Amino acid sequence: MTYARKILIPKGSPGTFHCVSRCVRRAFLCGEDRLTGRSFEHRRQWVEDRIHELAGIFGVAIWGYAVMSNHLHVVVQILPEVVSRWSKEEIVERWMRLYPRQDQNPEMRAEVLAGNAERIEVLRERLSNLSWFMRCLVEPIARAANKECLR
């Protein structure tokens, strides 16, 4: 039986972790489905691009990753001490890169976020949290893969 990362790793804990995320329902992440002949190899680039993007947003160091046919491995070091030194403006800028909003004026949104000290601390914790990192890694890829499979 597996346990949620947030149960295994307390908030704000530094460390290096080997995380695995797998597909459900015998779905393919990458490679070729021998039954249908469909190739999903292009998704490997999705994963690599997302890992590199998140490495520039979160307080992490990526030590390695492997993208397999139905799962991925990532070795990530969480660096809360680095995030604790970021200014509120840097926290806001990184969060807005992670969650851009098309329906709001970016300058106004940044000003509102930066003016809320309590929210800044929540975002600071999330940007140094392993569970949030993995969520932000796999969720958009899963959504894109599911959308692609429905075509």
Z-matrix of the N, CA and C atoms (Angstrom, degrees):
N
C 1 1.455
C 2 1.523 1 108.95
N 3 1.317 2 116.52 1 138.19
C 4 1.450 3 120.62 2 179.82
C 5 1.525 4 110.68 3 -96.38
N 6 1.309 5 115.62 4 160.12
C 7 1.455 6 122.47 5 178.45
C 8 1.522 7 109.37 6 -122.56
N 9 1.304 8 116.01 7 148.80
C 10 1.461 9 121.06 8 177.43
C 11 1.521 10 109.70 9 -63.30
N 12 1.334 11 116.30 10 143.03
C 13 1.465 12 120.71 11 179.98
C 14 1.517 13 111.74 12 -56.95
N 15 1.335 14 117.08 13 -37.83
C 16 1.464 15 119.65 14 -177.24
C 17 1.526 16 111.79 15 -65.18
N 18 1.322 17 117.77 16 -22.07
C 19 1.466 18 121.28 17 176.02
C 20 1.527 19 110.12 18 -80.34
N 21 1.321 20 116.37 19 -38.10
C 22 1.465 21 121.29 20 -176.63
C 23 1.521 22 113.23 21 -79.41
N 24 1.332 23 117.33 22 -31.32
C 25 1.462 24 121.56 23 -173.48
C 26 1.528 25 108.77 24 -124.26
N 27 1.324 26 117.31 25 111.16
C 28 1.469 27 119.75 26 179.96
C 29 1.522 28 112.08 27 -62.26
N 30 1.330 29 115.87 28 150.94
C 31 1.465 30 121.74 29 178.43
C 32 1.522 31 110.35 30 -54.03
N 33 1.318 32 114.88 31 138.34
C 34 1.453 33 120.09 32 175.80
C 35 1.513 34 115.15 33 76.85
N 36 1.329 35 117.31 34 8.22
C 37 1.462 36 120.16 35 -179.26
C 38 1.521 37 110.67 36 -78.83
N 39 1.332 38 116.47 37 126.95
C 40 1.460 39 118.15 38 172.60
C 41 1.524 40 108.69 39 -78.79
N 42 1.302 41 116.38 40 164.69
C 43 1.464 42 119.42 41 176.45
C 44 1.510 43 110.74 42 150.72
N 45 1.310 44 114.24 43 171.50
C 46 1.457 45 121.71 44 177.86
C 47 1.521 46 107.37 45 -115.07
N 48 1.326 47 115.88 46 131.55
C 49 1.455 48 121.17 47 -171.77
C 50 1.524 49 110.86 48 -132.83
N 51 1.319 50 114.79 49 143.80
C 52 1.467 51 121.84 50 173.19
C 53 1.520 52 105.87 51 -102.50
N 54 1.318 53 116.00 52 113.20
C 55 1.467 54 121.05 53 -177.76
C 56 1.522 55 109.43 54 -111.88
N 57 1.319 56 114.73 55 145.35
C 58 1.454 57 122.25 56 178.00
C 59 1.519 58 107.31 57 -126.86
N 60 1.308 59 116.08 58 135.48
C 61 1.458 60 121.02 59 174.07
C 62 1.517 61 106.86 60 -131.00
N 63 1.314 62 116.02 61 128.57
C 64 1.464 63 119.01 62 -175.82
C 65 1.512 64 111.38 63 -119.30
N 66 1.325 65 114.68 64 159.33
C 67 1.458 66 121.48 65 177.32
C 68 1.521 67 109.59 66 -79.37
N 69 1.295 68 115.74 67 157.46
C 70 1.462 69 121.44 68 177.85
C 71 1.525 70 109.68 69 -108.34
N 72 1.316 71 116.45 70 168.54
C 73 1.462 72 123.87 71 176.27
C 74 1.529 73 113.21 72 54.26
N 75 1.321 74 117.12 73 35.51
C 76 1.469 75 122.24 74 178.99
C 77 1.522 76 112.84 75 56.55
N 78 1.301 77 116.02 76 27.12
C 79 1.460 78 120.83 77 179.79
C 80 1.526 79 109.99 78 -75.01
N 81 1.309 80 115.44 79 156.87
C 82 1.455 81 121.41 80 178.03
C 83 1.515 82 109.62 81 -98.89
N 84 1.307 83 115.63 82 137.02
C 85 1.454 84 121.08 83 170.92
C 86 1.520 85 108.42 84 -91.49
N 87 1.323 86 116.30 85 -49.76
C 88 1.470 87 123.09 86 -179.98
C 89 1.518 88 108.80 87 -140.34
N 90 1.299 89 114.87 88 172.82
C 91 1.457 90 119.52 89 177.49
C 92 1.515 91 112.09 90 88.75
N 93 1.317 92 114.48 91 -163.19
C 94 1.464 93 120.51 92 -176.98
C 95 1.515 94 110.32 93 -118.28
N 96 1.312 95 115.32 94 133.13
C 97 1.460 96 122.05 95 175.57
C 98 1.527 97 107.29 96 -80.46
N 99 1.309 98 116.49 97 112.60
C 100 1.471 99 120.30 98 -176.53
C 101 1.530 100 112.60 99 -66.46
N 102 1.320 101 117.31 100 -27.20
C 103 1.465 102 120.16 101 -179.51
C 104 1.523 103 111.90 102 -73.22
N 105 1.330 104 116.94 103 -42.29
C 106 1.463 105 120.02 104 -176.38
C 107 1.527 106 112.83 105 -101.66
N 108 1.325 107 116.71 106 -18.27
C 109 1.455 108 120.59 107 -177.25
C 110 1.521 109 113.88 108 79.87
N 111 1.325 110 116.91 109 2.59
C 112 1.471 111 120.83 110 179.32
C 113 1.521 112 110.57 111 -75.32
N 114 1.310 113 115.45 112 138.91
C 115 1.461 114 120.85 113 176.97
C 116 1.530 115 109.67 114 -101.79
N 117 1.309 116 115.09 115 133.09
C 118 1.462 117 122.07 116 177.73
C 119 1.528 118 110.32 117 -116.67
N 120 1.311 119 116.12 118 19.88
C 121 1.457 120 121.00 119 -174.90
C 122 1.527 121 112.69 120 -62.16
N 123 1.331 122 118.10 121 -28.07
C 124 1.459 123 121.19 122 179.62
C 125 1.531 124 112.86 123 -62.41
N 126 1.329 125 116.68 124 -21.77
C 127 1.463 126 120.11 125 -178.83
C 128 1.524 127 112.44 126 -70.40
N 129 1.317 128 116.96 127 -22.69
C 130 1.469 129 120.18 128 177.76
C 131 1.532 130 109.57 129 -55.78
N 132 1.324 131 116.44 130 -40.51
C 133 1.463 132 120.87 131 179.02
C 134 1.529 133 111.19 132 -66.60
N 135 1.338 134 116.92 133 -35.47
C 136 1.464 135 119.98 134 175.81
C 137 1.521 136 110.06 135 -55.61
N 138 1.347 137 114.92 136 -48.26
C 139 1.468 138 120.39 137 -176.65
C 140 1.523 139 110.14 138 -65.03
N 141 1.320 140 116.89 139 -47.39
C 142 1.462 141 120.20 140 -179.22
C 143 1.524 142 111.52 141 -61.09
N 144 1.324 143 116.93 142 -44.21
C 145 1.466 144 120.49 143 179.26
C 146 1.523 145 111.12 144 -62.11
N 147 1.323 146 116.41 145 -41.97
C 148 1.469 147 120.03 146 -178.60
C 149 1.525 148 111.26 147 -67.30
N 150 1.320 149 117.83 148 -40.57
C 151 1.473 150 120.98 149 177.82
C 152 1.523 151 109.71 150 -59.53
N 153 1.330 152 116.83 151 -46.35
C 154 1.462 153 120.40 152 -179.34
C 155 1.528 154 111.38 153 -65.66
N 156 1.316 155 116.89 154 -39.23
C 157 1.469 156 120.40 155 177.88
C 158 1.528 157 110.69 156 -62.30
N 159 1.324 158 116.80 157 -47.67
C 160 1.462 159 120.81 158 -178.11
C 161 1.526 160 112.51 159 -66.98
N 162 1.326 161 116.99 160 -31.48
C 163 1.465 162 120.52 161 177.91
C 164 1.525 163 110.85 162 -62.10
N 165 1.326 164 117.42 163 -27.14
C 166 1.452 165 121.83 164 177.68
C 167 1.511 166 113.98 165 -87.86
N 168 1.312 167 117.42 166 -4.95
C 169 1.464 168 121.86 167 -179.03
C 170 1.521 169 111.38 168 -109.91
N 171 1.311 170 117.49 169 -48.29
C 172 1.467 171 123.01 170 -177.18
C 173 1.526 172 110.92 171 -82.44
N 174 1.306 173 116.28 172 161.23
C 175 1.463 174 122.27 173 173.40
C 176 1.516 175 109.09 174 -85.11
N 177 1.329 176 116.44 175 74.04
C 178 1.463 177 121.99 176 -175.93
C 179 1.528 178 109.91 177 -140.05
N 180 1.311 179 114.34 178 162.14
C 181 1.461 180 122.22 179 167.44
C 182 1.524 181 105.77 180 -123.73
N 183 1.305 182 116.51 181 129.53
C 184 1.464 183 121.36 182 178.73
C 185 1.528 184 107.19 183 -95.14
N 186 1.319 185 116.36 184 119.22
C 187 1.461 186 121.44 185 -178.11
C 188 1.518 187 112.44 186 -95.76
N 189 1.307 188 116.57 187 -18.76
C 190 1.455 189 119.50 188 177.60
C 191 1.511 190 110.72 189 172.67
N 192 1.318 191 115.02 190 161.28
C 193 1.465 192 120.05 191 176.00
C 194 1.513 193 108.26 192 -157.18
N 195 1.324 194 114.65 193 157.83
C 196 1.461 195 121.89 194 176.10
C 197 1.518 196 107.36 195 -142.18
N 198 1.315 197 115.30 196 130.60
C 199 1.463 198 121.17 197 179.09
C 200 1.518 199 107.20 198 -107.26
N 201 1.317 200 116.31 199 114.62
C 202 1.456 201 122.60 200 -177.25
C 203 1.530 202 109.76 201 -104.13
N 204 1.312 203 117.04 202 -178.16
C 205 1.467 204 119.91 203 -175.41
C 206 1.532 205 113.09 204 -66.05
N 207 1.328 206 118.00 205 -34.84
C 208 1.465 207 119.09 206 -178.42
C 209 1.532 208 113.41 207 -131.88
N 210 1.330 209 117.04 208 12.12
C 211 1.459 210 119.76 209 177.69
C 212 1.528 211 109.95 210 -160.90
N 213 1.321 212 114.53 211 169.92
C 214 1.452 213 118.73 212 176.01
C 215 1.517 214 109.49 213 -136.22
N 216 1.322 215 114.76 214 151.53
C 217 1.454 216 123.16 215 175.67
C 218 1.520 217 107.14 216 -116.61
N 219 1.313 218 116.56 217 141.82
C 220 1.454 219 120.45 218 173.29
C 221 1.532 220 107.63 219 -143.09
N 222 1.317 221 115.84 220 133.63
C 223 1.462 222 121.76 221 174.47
C 224 1.519 223 105.77 222 -105.74
N 225 1.318 224 115.42 223 114.40
C 226 1.460 225 121.55 224 -172.15
C 227 1.521 226 109.89 225 -129.20
N 228 1.317 227 114.99 226 136.48
C 229 1.457 228 121.65 227 174.95
C 230 1.518 229 107.68 228 -103.91
N 231 1.315 230 116.31 229 126.25
C 232 1.458 231 122.44 230 179.38
C 233 1.531 232 107.68 231 -90.45
N 234 1.326 233 116.50 232 131.15
C 235 1.460 234 122.05 233 -173.81
C 236 1.535 235 111.58 234 -122.47
N 237 1.342 236 117.99 235 69.88
C 238 1.474 237 119.53 236 -178.07
C 239 1.527 238 113.27 237 -62.78
N 240 1.343 239 116.93 238 -27.79
C 241 1.469 240 119.19 239 179.69
C 242 1.527 241 111.26 240 -66.77
N 243 1.318 242 117.58 241 -30.64
C 244 1.467 243 121.65 242 176.50
C 245 1.526 244 109.44 243 -70.47
N 246 1.313 245 116.04 244 -46.43
C 247 1.469 246 120.70 245 -179.10
C 248 1.531 247 111.06 246 -63.52
N 249 1.327 248 117.46 247 -33.72
C 250 1.470 249 120.21 248 -179.61
C 251 1.531 250 111.97 249 -63.75
N 252 1.341 251 117.62 250 -20.25
C 253 1.469 252 121.50 251 179.66
C 254 1.531 253 112.81 252 -91.76
N 255 1.328 254 117.97 253 -7.71
C 256 1.458 255 120.12 254 -179.87
C 257 1.523 256 110.40 255 -71.47
N 258 1.316 257 115.83 256 141.00
C 259 1.469 258 120.90 257 176.29
C 260 1.528 259 108.91 258 -72.03
N 261 1.327 260 115.47 259 165.04
C 262 1.466 261 119.01 260 178.14
C 263 1.528 262 110.45 261 -63.52
N 264 1.336 263 117.22 262 -32.67
C 265 1.462 264 120.55 263 177.87
C 266 1.534 265 111.19 264 -66.08
N 267 1.323 266 116.33 265 -38.19
C 268 1.462 267 119.80 266 178.51
C 269 1.526 268 110.97 267 -69.16
N 270 1.319 269 116.66 268 -38.95
C 271 1.471 270 120.82 269 176.27
C 272 1.524 271 109.10 270 -59.67
N 273 1.324 272 117.33 271 -47.69
C 274 1.467 273 122.18 272 -179.02
C 275 1.528 274 110.47 273 -62.28
N 276 1.319 275 117.40 274 -46.01
C 277 1.463 276 121.12 275 -178.73
C 278 1.527 277 110.68 276 -60.42
N 279 1.309 278 117.48 277 -43.86
C 280 1.463 279 121.22 278 -179.76
C 281 1.528 280 110.92 279 -67.19
N 282 1.323 281 116.90 280 -42.21
C 283 1.465 282 120.19 281 -179.88
C 284 1.524 283 110.74 282 -63.92
N 285 1.318 284 116.20 283 -39.86
C 286 1.464 285 119.88 284 -179.31
C 287 1.531 286 111.43 285 -70.17
N 288 1.322 287 117.99 286 -27.90
C 289 1.468 288 120.30 287 172.30
C 290 1.525 289 110.40 288 -70.27
N 291 1.322 290 116.23 289 -36.04
C 292 1.462 291 121.35 290 -179.98
C 293 1.523 292 111.31 291 -72.43
N 294 1.313 293 116.67 292 -41.71
C 295 1.466 294 122.77 293 -178.58
C 296 1.524 295 110.20 294 -127.79
N 297 1.342 296 116.86 295 75.77
C 298 1.470 297 118.62 296 177.49
C 299 1.524 298 110.38 297 -70.52
N 300 1.307 299 115.40 298 148.63
C 301 1.462 300 120.87 299 178.44
C 302 1.512 301 108.48 300 -123.29
N 303 1.315 302 116.87 301 123.30
C 304 1.459 303 121.60 302 179.01
C 305 1.522 304 111.96 303 -81.83
N 306 1.337 305 116.39 304 -19.79
C 307 1.460 306 120.73 305 -174.99
C 308 1.520 307 113.41 306 -92.00
N 309 1.335 308 118.04 307 4.38
C 310 1.461 309 120.76 308 -179.05
C 311 1.523 310 110.66 309 -130.51
N 312 1.301 311 115.59 310 149.35
C 313 1.455 312 121.94 311 174.49
C 314 1.531 313 107.51 312 -69.12
N 315 1.339 314 118.81 313 121.02
C 316 1.468 315 121.16 314 -176.25
C 317 1.528 316 113.95 315 -59.90
N 318 1.326 317 117.74 316 -39.26
C 319 1.465 318 120.01 317 -179.57
C 320 1.525 319 110.97 318 -65.74
N 321 1.341 320 115.39 319 -42.49
C 322 1.462 321 119.39 320 179.66
C 323 1.529 322 110.76 321 -66.85
N 324 1.319 323 116.04 322 -41.82
C 325 1.469 324 120.45 323 178.97
C 326 1.526 325 110.17 324 -61.82
N 327 1.335 326 117.30 325 -43.90
C 328 1.467 327 121.20 326 179.59
C 329 1.525 328 110.67 327 -62.02
N 330 1.313 329 116.73 328 -41.41
C 331 1.461 330 120.93 329 -179.85
C 332 1.531 331 111.11 330 -64.70
N 333 1.319 332 116.19 331 -43.15
C 334 1.469 333 120.23 332 179.82
C 335 1.529 334 110.28 333 -64.89
N 336 1.330 335 117.17 334 -45.86
C 337 1.469 336 120.19 335 179.09
C 338 1.521 337 111.61 336 -62.01
N 339 1.327 338 116.70 337 -47.08
C 340 1.463 339 120.88 338 -177.88
C 341 1.528 340 111.94 339 -63.71
N 342 1.319 341 117.18 340 -27.40
C 343 1.454 342 120.94 341 -179.66
C 344 1.522 343 114.37 342 -82.01
N 345 1.323 344 117.62 343 -3.01
C 346 1.467 345 121.37 344 -177.76
C 347 1.530 346 108.68 345 -111.32
N 348 1.319 347 116.45 346 94.36
C 349 1.477 348 122.10 347 -175.52
C 350 1.528 349 112.14 348 -59.74
N 351 1.308 350 117.13 349 -37.74
C 352 1.469 351 120.61 350 -179.86
C 353 1.533 352 110.62 351 -65.36
N 354 1.315 353 116.50 352 -42.97
C 355 1.466 354 121.04 353 179.01
C 356 1.533 355 110.93 354 -66.20
N 357 1.321 356 117.08 355 -38.47
C 358 1.471 357 121.33 356 178.18
C 359 1.522 358 109.86 357 -58.75
N 360 1.316 359 117.83 358 -41.83
C 361 1.472 360 120.39 359 -179.90
C 362 1.524 361 111.77 360 -67.52
N 363 1.333 362 117.01 361 -35.47
C 364 1.467 363 120.78 362 175.34
C 365 1.524 364 109.63 363 -64.05
N 366 1.320 365 116.72 364 -46.50
C 367 1.468 366 120.81 365 -179.71
C 368 1.523 367 111.18 366 -66.34
N 369 1.323 368 117.78 367 -37.60
C 370 1.461 369 122.19 368 177.20
C 371 1.534 370 109.95 369 -60.00
N 372 1.315 371 116.22 370 -43.88
C 373 1.476 372 120.24 371 178.97
C 374 1.514 373 110.61 372 -64.80
N 375 1.330 374 117.44 373 -41.17
C 376 1.467 375 120.66 374 -179.14
C 377 1.523 376 111.91 375 -65.95
N 378 1.319 377 117.63 376 -35.72
C 379 1.463 378 121.34 377 -178.61
C 380 1.531 379 112.89 378 -75.04
N 381 1.329 380 116.32 379 -3.17
C 382 1.468 381 120.48 380 174.91
C 383 1.529 382 110.22 381 -127.43
N 384 1.325 383 116.07 382 30.43
C 385 1.464 384 121.59 383 -174.85
C 386 1.530 385 109.76 384 -117.49
N 387 1.325 386 116.25 385 127.53
C 388 1.462 387 121.05 386 -177.74
C 389 1.528 388 112.04 387 -62.27
N 390 1.318 389 117.37 388 -42.35
C 391 1.466 390 120.25 389 -179.71
C 392 1.521 391 111.38 390 -61.67
N 393 1.333 392 117.15 391 -42.57
C 394 1.457 393 120.15 392 178.56
C 395 1.522 394 110.84 393 -66.34
N 396 1.322 395 117.49 394 -38.65
C 397 1.457 396 120.25 395 177.64
C 398 1.527 397 110.49 396 -59.77
N 399 1.332 398 116.72 397 -50.11
C 400 1.462 399 120.27 398 -177.98
C 401 1.524 400 111.30 399 -65.75
N 402 1.315 401 116.96 400 -37.95
C 403 1.465 402 120.63 401 177.38
C 404 1.529 403 110.15 402 -60.25
N 405 1.334 404 115.72 403 -46.80
C 406 1.465 405 120.37 404 -178.80
C 407 1.520 406 112.10 405 -70.35
N 408 1.316 407 117.27 406 -20.63
C 409 1.462 408 120.77 407 176.29
C 410 1.522 409 111.01 408 -78.00
N 411 1.318 410 117.34 409 -52.80
C 412 1.464 411 119.58 410 -169.01
C 413 1.528 412 114.98 411 -88.50
N 414 1.317 413 118.33 412 -29.76
C 415 1.466 414 119.46 413 -175.35
C 416 1.528 415 113.51 414 -60.89
N 417 1.338 416 120.13 415 -50.25
C 418 1.471 417 118.33 416 -179.79
C 419 1.527 418 113.00 417 -65.15
N 420 1.317 419 116.62 418 -32.51
C 421 1.464 420 120.04 419 178.82
C 422 1.523 421 109.67 420 -68.60
N 423 1.320 422 117.15 421 -42.47
C 424 1.462 423 121.05 422 178.52
C 425 1.533 424 110.76 423 -63.33
N 426 1.323 425 116.40 424 -42.26
C 427 1.469 426 119.63 425 178.92
C 428 1.529 427 111.35 426 -62.56
N 429 1.340 428 116.06 427 -44.02
C 430 1.470 429 119.78 428 179.63
C 431 1.518 430 111.23 429 -66.04
N 432 1.332 431 117.44 430 -40.08
C 433 1.465 432 120.70 431 179.33
C 434 1.525 433 110.99 432 -66.54
N 435 1.327 434 116.52 433 -41.85
C 436 1.469 435 119.69 434 178.37
C 437 1.523 436 110.81 435 -64.19
N 438 1.318 437 116.80 436 -41.13
C 439 1.466 438 120.59 437 178.62
C 440 1.528 439 110.58 438 -63.74
N 441 1.321 440 115.88 439 -40.98
C 442 1.450 441 120.92 440 179.57
C 443 1.535 442 111.19 441 -64.67
N 444 1.321 443 117.42 442 -38.74
C 445 1.463 444 120.99 443 -179.05
C 446 1.527 445 112.90 444 -70.54
N 447 1.328 446 116.58 445 -22.11
C 448 1.470 447 120.32 446 -179.74
C 449 1.523 448 112.02 447 -81.77
N 450 1.322 449 117.21 448 -11.64
C 451 1.474 450 120.32 449 179.75
C 452 1.501 451 110.88 450 -73.11
